[in-house]
């Protein structure tokens, strides 16, 4: 039987200050985002009876997840009926999915979901950038031991394999790939909260230094300090709040293939295909019904994979779909990453994309607001073996 998420809704979404090397604590940023989300939604701290985040605090990678749910409980004086965090989950939208299940099953009425990173400050304070592989910490173990001997220490190396395979199999060109970065920068220029707002040309893109062929500097997102807070409410408690409820029409973090970045059956696709297929199984809506898409661009090629996984274009056709940037522009058939995504807006992971979807559906995008009064948004986040996605539908009174 298909899952039914429609008894859960997003009722608030806000971000903290976002920037490079802010020097602020993760808790400080998280509280700022949370108080903004509460104020926007019309809820108070006393209304929050659930908290969740992803991943859990990891001492070896503290900058990637610096704030525990217990810290948030204590800092805000919350009385919780339900709370949860954990690294082994479906990725960046998994806490939203878990929050939805909590309110649907009556564990909580209003759940605070947050995602906080202080990577930029951490990178400045250490001699190496925090990431998947901490080669300065000694022997590399786990699944990374099979990649490190070949010098593949970064996600850029692993995902570049996927991009290169797409160039070989589908004829993807760098000019097509560039459109993801160029579109992100155009939209970021209209977003006062975006990290990078200066103009970016195709010449800038093609002449930039190569990071891992065929991915260049502008294909890769950047370490950021910031926090996003989202409030997920049971639908019956959402309809009297300040914002029109954004009903979670469907959601999934399905993963059927190998739990690997490189040892997969098809190197041109990732877990996004499983998650998207399972999401569409839960709804009568179709890809053509979607007004805007916020799709993960930690590396630009991942956005192309999400476009295909979501069914916005055919298999191997995403390069042609984004060519010249017409289809994905703010006035195109599928406005994409309207706030600048991670490539230009700043790396806030999955909740950053959800925040932008909510901003657009509530008509608060300012200069970057899509003009056709969007009502349905698709959000897809993650790369490689981590993928999660959802559909939001604005419920008008």
C-alpha positions in Angstrom: 0.0 0.0 0.0 1.4 3.4 -0.9 2.6 5.6 2.0 0.4 8.5 2.9 2.3 11.6 4.0 -0.6 14.0 3.4 -1.3 14.4 7.1 2.0 16.2 7.5 2.8 19.7 6.3 5.7 22.2 6.4 4.5 25.2 8.3 7.7 27.2 8.8 11.1 27.5 7.1 14.0 29.9 7.8 17.7 30.3 7.5 20.3 31.9 9.8 23.1 34.2 8.6 25.0 32.3 5.9 28.6 33.0 5.0 32.2 32.0 4.9 34.1 31.8 8.2 31.5 33.5 10.3 33.2 32.4 13.5 29.8 31.7 15.2 29.0 28.6 17.0 26.7 26.0 15.4 24.3 26.4 18.3 24.1 30.1 17.8 23.3 29.7 14.1 20.7 27.0 14.8 18.9 29.1 17.4 18.8 32.0 15.0 17.2 30.0 12.2 14.8 28.3 14.7 13.5 31.6 16.2 13.0 33.0 12.7 11.0 29.9 11.6 8.9 30.0 14.8 8.2 33.7 14.3 7.3 33.2 10.6 4.9 30.3 11.4 3.1 31.9 14.3 4.2 29.1 16.7 6.1 29.5 20.0 8.8 27.4 21.6 6.1 25.9 23.8 4.4 24.5 20.7 7.4 22.4 19.6 7.2 18.9 21.0 9.6 17.1 18.6 13.1 17.7 17.3 15.1 15.9 14.7 18.2 16.4 12.6 20.6 14.5 10.3 23.3 13.4 10.8 23.9 12.9 14.5 26.8 14.8 16.1 30.0 13.1 15.0 33.1 14.1 17.0 35.5 13.3 14.1 33.5 15.6 11.7 32.0 18.1 14.2 31.7 20.9 11.7 29.4 18.9 9.5 26.9 18.3 12.4 27.8 20.5 15.4 24.5 20.6 17.3 22.7 17.7 19.0 19.0 17.5 19.5 19.6 17.5 23.3 21.5 20.8 23.0 18.5 22.3 21.2 16.1 21.0 23.8 18.1 22.5 26.6 18.9 25.8 24.9 15.2 26.5 24.0 13.7 24.9 27.1 11.6 22.5 25.0 9.3 19.8 26.4 9.7 17.0 23.9 7.5 14.0 23.3 9.7 12.8 20.4 13.2 13.3 19.2 15.6 11.5 17.0 18.9 11.9 15.1 21.2 9.4 13.3 23.8 9.2 10.6 22.5 5.9 9.0 19.5 7.3 7.2 18.3 8.1 3.7 20.3 11.3 3.6 19.6 15.0 3.8 15.7 14.9 3.8 15.5 11.9 6.1 14.8 14.0 9.2 11.9 15.7 7.3 10.5 12.2 6.4 11.0 11.1 10.1 9.3 14.2 11.4 6.4 13.6 9.0 6.0 10.1 10.3 6.2 11.3 13.9 3.3 13.8 13.5 1.2 11.4 11.4 1.5 8.7 14.1 0.7 11.2 16.9 4.1 11.2 18.5 4.3 15.0 18.2 2.3 17.9 16.9 5.0 20.3 15.7 8.5 19.0 15.0 11.6 21.2 14.6 13.9 19.9 11.9 17.3 21.6 11.5 20.5 21.3 9.5 23.6 23.2 10.6 27.1 23.4 9.2 30.2 25.3 10.3 32.6 23.9 7.7 34.0 27.2 6.5 35.2 28.3 10.0 36.5 24.8 10.7 38.5 24.8 7.5 40.1 28.1 8.5 41.0 26.8 12.0 42.6 23.6 10.8 45.2 22.6 8.3 42.9 20.5 6.3 39.3 20.7 5.1 36.8 18.5 7.0 35.3 16.0 4.7 34.7 12.3 4.0 38.4 11.4 4.3 40.5 12.6 7.1 43.8 11.3 5.9 45.7 13.2 8.7 43.9 11.1 11.4 45.9 7.9 10.6 44.9 4.7 8.8 41.9 5.1 6.6 39.3 2.4 7.4 35.8 1.4 6.3 34.7 1.7 2.7 37.2 4.5 2.1 40.1 2.1 2.4 39.2 0.8 -1.1 39.3 4.3 -2.6 42.2 6.1 -0.8 45.0 3.9 -2.3 44.0 5.2 -5.7 44.1 8.9 -4.6 40.3 9.1 -4.6 40.0 11.0 -1.3 37.2 13.4 -2.2 33.6 13.1 -3.3 34.7 15.2 -6.3 36.8 12.2 -7.5 34.0 9.7 -7.1 31.3 11.8 -8.7 33.7 12.9 -11.6 33.6 9.2 -12.6 29.9 9.5 -13.0 30.2 12.7 -15.0 32.9 11.2 -17.3 30.8 8.2 -17.9 27.9 10.4 -18.9 30.2 12.3 -21.3 31.2 8.9 -22.9 27.7 7.3 -22.9 25.4 10.2 -23.6 27.6 12.8 -25.2 27.3 15.2 -22.3 29.4 18.3 -23.0 31.1 20.8 -20.6 29.0 23.6 -22.2 25.8 21.7 -21.2 27.2 20.9 -17.7 28.0 24.6 -17.3 24.4 25.6 -17.4 23.8 24.2 -13.9 26.4 26.5 -12.5 25.4 29.5 -14.7 21.8 29.2 -13.8 22.6 28.9 -10.1 24.7 32.1 -10.3 22.0 34.1 -12.1 19.5 33.2 -9.5 21.9 33.8 -6.6 22.5 37.3 -7.9 18.8 38.0 -7.0 19.1 36.4 -3.6 20.4 38.7 -0.9 21.3 35.7 1.3 23.4 33.9 -1.3 27.1 33.3 -0.9 28.2 34.1 -4.5 26.4 36.9 -6.4 29.0 38.2 -8.9 28.3 37.5 -12.6 29.6 34.2 -14.0 30.0 33.7 -17.7 30.5 30.6 -19.9 34.1 31.8 -20.5 34.7 32.0 -16.8 33.4 28.5 -16.4 35.4 26.9 -19.3 38.7 28.6 -18.3 38.5 27.8 -14.6 40.8 25.2 -13.1 39.9 21.5 -13.3 39.2 19.8 -10.0 38.6 16.2 -11.2 37.9 15.8 -14.9 35.4 16.8 -16.2 34.4 18.7 -13.0 35.9 22.2 -12.7 35.9 24.8 -9.9 32.4 26.0 -10.7 31.0 22.5 -10.7 31.7 22.1 -7.0 30.0 23.6 -4.0 31.8 25.5 -1.2 32.1 25.0 2.5 29.7 27.3 4.3 28.6 28.3 7.8 24.9 28.5 8.3 21.7 26.8 9.6 18.3 26.0 8.2 15.2 25.3 10.4 12.0 23.8 9.2 8.8 23.1 11.1 6.8 20.0 10.2 3.3 19.9 11.7 0.4 17.5 11.7 -2.0 18.9 9.0 -5.0 19.4 11.3 -2.8 21.7 13.5 -1.3 23.5 10.5 -4.4 25.2 9.1 -4.7 27.9 11.7 -1.1 29.0 11.5 0.4 32.0 9.7 1.6 30.2 6.6 -0.6 28.3 4.1 0.3 24.6 4.9 2.7 23.0 2.4 1.4 19.4 2.4 3.9 16.7 2.0 2.3 14.9 -0.9 4.9 12.1 -1.2 8.4 11.4 0.1 11.0 8.7 -0.2 14.6 7.7 0.6 14.5 4.4 -1.2 17.8 2.7 -2.0 17.9 -0.6 -3.9 21.4 -0.7 -5.3 24.9 -1.2 -3.9 25.8 1.1 -1.0 28.8 2.4 -2.9 30.0 5.5 -4.8 31.9 3.5 -7.5 30.9 -0.2 -7.4 27.5 0.2 -8.9 25.7 -1.5 -11.8 25.2 1.8 -13.7 27.8 4.5 -13.1 25.6 7.1 -14.9 22.9 7.0 -12.2 22.6 6.9 -8.4 20.2 6.2 -5.6 18.1 9.1 -6.8 16.4 6.8 -9.3 15.1 4.5 -6.6 13.9 7.3 -4.3 12.2 9.2 -7.1 10.4 6.1 -8.5 9.1 5.3 -5.0 8.0 8.9 -4.5 5.9 9.0 -7.7 4.4 5.6 -6.7 2.7 7.4 -3.8 0.8 10.1 -5.7 -1.4 10.7 -8.7 0.7 13.8 -9.6 3.1 13.6 -12.5 6.3 15.3 -13.4 4.4 17.7 -15.7 2.4 19.0 -12.7 5.5 20.3 -10.9 6.0 24.1 -11.0 9.5 24.4 -9.6 12.3 22.0 -8.8 15.0 22.3 -6.1 17.5 19.6 -7.0 20.9 18.8 -5.3 23.9 20.5 -6.9 26.7 19.6 -4.5 28.3 18.8 -7.9 26.6 20.0 -11.0 26.3 16.6 -12.6 24.2 15.4 -9.7 21.5 17.9 -10.7 21.4 16.3 -14.2 20.9 12.9 -12.7 18.1 14.2 -10.5 16.3 15.8 -13.5 16.3 12.3 -15.2 15.4 10.4 -12.0 12.5 12.7 -11.4 11.2 12.2 -14.9 11.6 15.8 -16.1 13.5 14.5 -19.1 14.4 11.2 -20.6 17.3 8.9 -19.7 20.5 10.6 -20.9 18.6 13.7 -22.1 19.4 16.1 -19.2 22.3 17.7 -21.1 20.0 18.7 -23.9 17.3 19.7 -21.5 19.5 22.3 -19.7 21.3 23.5 -22.9 21.3 27.3 -23.1 19.6 27.5 -19.7 16.2 28.3 -21.2 14.1 25.4 -19.6 15.6 25.9 -16.2 15.5 29.7 -15.9 13.2 31.6 -13.6 10.8 32.0 -16.5 11.4 28.6 -18.0 9.3 25.5 -18.1 10.9 24.2 -14.9 12.5 26.9 -12.8 15.5 25.2 -11.1 17.4 26.0 -7.9 15.8 29.4 -7.7 17.9 30.6 -4.8 21.2 29.7 -6.3 21.5 26.1 -5.0 24.6 25.1 -3.2 26.9 26.1 -6.1 26.2 29.8 -5.5 23.7 30.0 -2.6 25.8 28.1 -0.1 26.1 24.5 1.1 23.2 24.0 3.5 22.5 20.5 2.3 18.9 19.2 1.8 17.1 21.6 4.1 18.5 24.5 2.1 16.7 23.2 -1.0 13.5 22.7 1.1 13.7 26.2 2.5 13.9 27.6 -1.0 10.9 25.5 -2.2 8.9 26.8 0.8 10.0 30.4 0.1 8.8 30.1 -3.5 5.5 28.4 -2.7 4.7 31.1 -0.1 5.6 33.8 -2.7 8.5 35.3 -0.6 11.3 35.0 -3.2 11.6 38.8 -3.8 13.5 39.5 -7.0 14.0 35.8 -7.6 10.3 34.9 -7.1 8.9 32.7 -9.9 6.1 34.7 -11.5 3.5 32.0 -12.2 2.4 31.5 -8.6 4.0 28.1 -8.1 1.9 25.6 -6.1 3.8 22.3 -6.4 7.5 21.8 -5.8 9.8 18.9 -6.1 12.8 18.6 -3.9 15.6 16.0 -4.4 18.8 15.9 -2.4 21.9 13.8 -2.1 24.4 12.0 -4.4 25.8 8.5 -4.9 24.2 6.0 -2.4 22.4 8.8 -0.5 19.2 10.2 -1.9 15.9 11.5 -0.6 13.1 13.5 -2.2 9.6 14.8 -1.6 6.8 16.7 -3.2 5.2 19.8 -1.6 1.8 21.1 -2.4 0.5 24.4 -1.1 -2.9 24.1 0.4 -4.8 27.3 -0.2 -7.7 28.2 2.0 
